[in-house]
Amino acid sequence: MTGVRDPLVTGSLNLAVKDRPAIGACSIFESSGDRHALLRIMLDTAGSRGQIDEQLRDGSKPLPSIVPEGFGYYVKDANIETRVGSVLVRGKVRLGIELVRGVKGRDNEADVVALMRLIAPKLILGTGTPPPVTKD
């Protein structure tokens, strides 16, 4: 996905405890040279459906269904061919993936969506956060 073998990885995840959901972040960097970030993943509780709707109105593409009651988008940077971002929200839990530098010639959008499909069920559903309240 990044085209880099043996990258440097840093980050932390505070697991869900009682009424506190899991939060955390990790970053992947080149292992040589300037050590630019290649990939960033963040999990927090600052999400809302409105954020997703706004991005979709601005032209981002909707994510496929990944977790129950989850909504998301992905978007390719218009200025940098290999840069793609994605956000998935369920209730207030937000999972973001930023492929800062993908590989030229790969389908970087598909890579980001595939990574979201892989990690979101464990991270979002495993956060200890109850599902969003729905109105009848």
N, C-alpha and C positions, 0 to 999 in steps of 0.2 A: 504494500500500500504506500509506503514511503520510499521504497527503493534503497533503503539503508540497512546494512547488516550490522548487528550488534550496536544498536543506538543506545544512548544514555537515557535512562528513565528515572523520573522523580515524581513524587506525589504522595498523597495520603488519603485515606478514607476513614471517616469516623462512622462506625456502624450505628445502626438504629438502636436506641436504648429507651425503653418505656415510651414516653410521648414525644421523644425527639427523633426525627427522621435522620437517615444517613446523609452525610454531606462529604464532599471531597473533590479532589482534582488531581490529575496527573498530566505530565507533559513528556514528550519524547523529543530528544535532540540528536543532532548529528554527533557522532562520537569523535570527530576530528575537526580541525580548523576552527571556525568561528562559533561553532556549536549553536547554530540557529535552530529554533523550534521547528519541528516537523509536524507534530500532531498534539492537540490539546483536548482533554476531556474534562468536563466539570459536571458536578452533581450538586444542586442546591435547592433551596425552598423558596425561590423568588419567581416562580413561574406563574403564568396565567393564560387562559384560553385567549384573552384579548391580544396578548403578544403574538400568538400564532396567527390569529385572524389578520392582524395588521401586516405581518410579513407576507401572508398569502395575497392580500390585496395589493401589496407592492411588487408582486411578480414572482415570489418564491414558489417552489413546487411543493405540493402536499406529500408528506410521508405516507407510505402505505400503513394500514393498521398493524401495529406492533404490540401494543399492550391494551387491555380493555380500558375504555374511557380515556385513552391517550390521544393527543393531537400534536402534529408536528409538521415541520417543513424542512426543506433543504434548498440550498442556493449556491450557485457557482459565482465566484467573484468575477465581475465583468472585466476587471483590469489585469487579473493574474490567472492565467489559463488553468493552473493546477491547484488553485485554492478553492475549497468547498467547505461550507458550514452546514450544520444541521442542529435542530433543537426539537426535543420531544417533551411535552408537558402532560402531566397527569395530576390533576388537583393543583397543588402549589409546587410539587416536585418537578424540577426541570433538569434535563440531561442535555448537555451541549457537546457537540463534537466539532472541532475545527481542524481540518486537514490544511495546515498552513502551506505545506509544499508537497504535493503529490508527485506522481511520476508522469512526465510528458508521454503521451501516447496511450495511457491507461484511461479507463472510464472512472475518473476520480469521484464523480457523483455516485456511481454504483458502489464504489468502495465505501464511501461514507454511509450510504443507506445500509449496506451489508453489515458494517460494524455496528450501526445503531440496532439492527435486528438481533445481532449477537449479544450485545451487552445490556440493552435496555430492559429486557424482562427481568434479569437478575438485579440490576441496580434500581430500577424504578419500583418494581413490584416487591423487591426485598428491602425497601426503605423503612418499612414499619408505618408508613403513612396510610391512613384509611382512604378509600376511594372518594372522589369528589361527591359532594352532596348534590343530588339532582332534584329538580322541581317537578312535581306531578301536575 
